[in-house]
Amino acid sequence: MRKISGKKVVIPSLLCTALLCSSGIRAAPPPSKAACNATLQAALVSDLDFGDFEGSVAGTITVDTAGARTTTGPVLAGGTVSEAAYDVWNNQAGCERRNVDVILPGSIILSGAATMTANNFTINPPPKFKLTAPGVPTRVTVGATLNSAAGQAGGPYTTSFTVDFIH
């Protein structure tokens, strides 16, 4: 009878055990859509701000999802400029496998000395995304285009708008 060393016997035994165990493991289905939606959370990090500009001519001021500002008419004059930013997360395990849908407004009216319309909202990541892990926030940024009339009255213009996050 031939003698087999312990090393040769142990290694195949471990491989067989690992293969048998892994074949029986199945991922649990994700929680229901309703359960994930009930535990989804979002927090505002920064407001959308177009900054200061001189609007003697008509045009647009665009703030993109990275906070960069461009114009097609009005002269940019500084001020605070930022994209809107939200942290979105869910603490419930399994919900990261479900899409988060984002609904942005079509347009909004800013009020001040007169009114201006903002539209063409953009978002990063795209409006259907998955969270990375339970409790880990995903940063969602929103930009838009502000439409200024020729001779737009000076002063601050503000409004609030809603961004919906749905699992």
C-alpha positions in Angstrom: 0.0 0.0 0.0 1.3 3.4 -0.9 1.5 6.1 1.8 -0.1 9.5 1.0 1.2 12.6 2.8 -1.3 14.7 4.8 -0.7 17.6 2.5 -2.0 15.8 -0.5 -5.1 14.7 1.2 -6.0 18.0 2.9 -5.8 20.2 -0.2 -8.3 18.2 -2.3 -10.5 17.9 0.7 -10.6 21.7 1.1 -11.3 22.2 -2.5 -14.2 19.8 -2.5 -15.6 21.4 0.6 -15.4 24.9 -0.9 -17.1 23.8 -4.1 -19.9 22.0 -2.3 -20.6 24.9 -0.1 -20.5 27.6 -2.8 -23.0 25.7 -5.0 -25.6 25.9 -2.3 -25.4 29.6 -1.7 -28.1 31.8 -3.2 -28.5 35.6 -2.9 -31.7 36.6 -1.1 -34.1 38.6 -3.2 -34.0 42.4 -2.6 -36.6 43.9 -0.3 -39.8 45.0 -2.0 -40.0 48.3 -3.8 -42.3 49.7 -1.2 -39.9 48.7 1.6 -37.0 50.3 -0.1 -38.9 53.4 -1.0 -40.0 53.8 2.7 -36.4 53.7 3.9 -34.8 55.8 1.2 -33.3 59.0 2.5 -32.0 62.2 0.9 -30.3 65.3 2.3 -29.7 68.6 0.6 -25.9 69.4 0.6 -26.0 72.7 -1.5 -28.5 74.9 -3.3 -28.4 75.6 -7.0 -27.0 79.1 -7.4 -26.4 81.0 -10.7 -24.3 83.7 -9.1 -24.2 87.4 -10.1 -24.6 88.6 -13.7 -25.4 91.7 -15.6 -28.5 91.2 -17.8 -28.7 94.2 -20.1 -29.0 91.7 -23.0 -31.2 88.6 -23.2 -29.6 85.2 -22.8 -29.0 82.2 -20.6 -26.8 81.4 -17.7 -26.2 77.6 -17.3 -24.7 75.9 -14.2 -23.8 72.3 -15.0 -23.8 69.3 -12.6 -20.1 70.1 -11.6 -20.9 73.7 -10.7 -19.3 75.3 -13.9 -21.2 78.3 -15.2 -21.5 79.5 -18.8 -23.5 82.2 -20.5 -25.0 83.0 -23.9 -25.5 86.7 -23.4 -25.5 88.2 -19.9 -22.1 89.3 -18.6 -21.0 87.1 -15.7 -20.1 89.1 -12.6 -19.0 86.6 -9.9 -20.9 85.8 -6.8 -21.5 82.3 -5.4 -22.1 79.7 -8.0 -23.0 76.1 -7.3 -24.9 73.1 -8.5 -27.6 71.7 -6.3 -26.2 68.6 -4.5 -28.0 65.9 -2.5 -26.7 62.8 -0.6 -29.0 59.9 -1.2 -28.8 56.6 0.8 -30.7 53.6 2.1 -29.7 51.7 5.3 -31.7 48.7 4.4 -29.6 45.8 3.0 -30.6 44.7 -0.5 -32.1 48.1 -1.6 -28.8 48.9 -3.3 -29.9 46.4 -6.0 -33.0 48.4 -6.9 -32.9 51.5 -9.1 -33.4 55.0 -7.7 -35.4 57.1 -10.1 -35.0 60.9 -10.0 -37.8 63.3 -11.1 -36.7 66.8 -11.8 -39.0 69.8 -12.5 -39.6 70.8 -16.2 -39.1 74.5 -15.2 -39.3 76.8 -12.3 -40.0 80.5 -11.9 -37.6 82.6 -9.8 -39.1 85.8 -8.2 -37.3 89.0 -7.3 -37.6 92.5 -8.8 -39.2 90.7 -11.8 -39.3 87.0 -12.7 -37.0 84.6 -14.5 -37.5 81.0 -15.7 -35.0 78.2 -15.1 -35.3 75.0 -17.2 -33.3 72.3 -18.9 -32.4 70.6 -15.6 -29.5 68.1 -15.8 -28.5 65.4 -13.3 -25.4 63.3 -12.4 -25.6 60.4 -12.0 -28.3 59.7 -14.7 -31.9 59.7 -13.4 -31.8 55.9 -12.9 -29.0 54.8 -10.7 -28.2 52.2 -8.0 -26.8 53.0 -4.6 -23.4 51.5 -3.8 -24.0 49.9 -0.4 -26.4 50.1 2.6 -25.8 53.4 4.5 -23.3 54.7 2.0 -24.5 58.0 0.4 -24.4 58.6 -3.3 -23.9 62.3 -4.2 -26.5 63.5 -6.8 -25.9 66.8 -8.5 -28.3 69.0 -10.4 -27.7 71.8 -12.8 -30.1 74.0 -14.9 -30.3 76.9 -17.3 -31.6 80.4 -16.2 -33.3 82.5 -18.8 -32.7 86.3 -18.5 -34.6 88.9 -20.4 -33.0 92.0 -22.0 -32.8 94.7 -19.3 -33.6 92.2 -16.5 -34.2 94.1 -13.3 -31.3 93.7 -10.8 -31.5 92.1 -7.4 -31.8 88.7 -5.8 -34.1 86.1 -7.4 -35.1 83.0 -5.5 -37.5 80.0 -5.5 -37.5 76.5 -4.1 -38.0 73.4 -6.2 -38.5 69.7 -5.6 -36.4 66.8 -6.7 -38.0 63.4 -6.1 -36.0 60.3 -5.4 -38.0 57.1 -5.7 -36.8 53.5 -5.2 
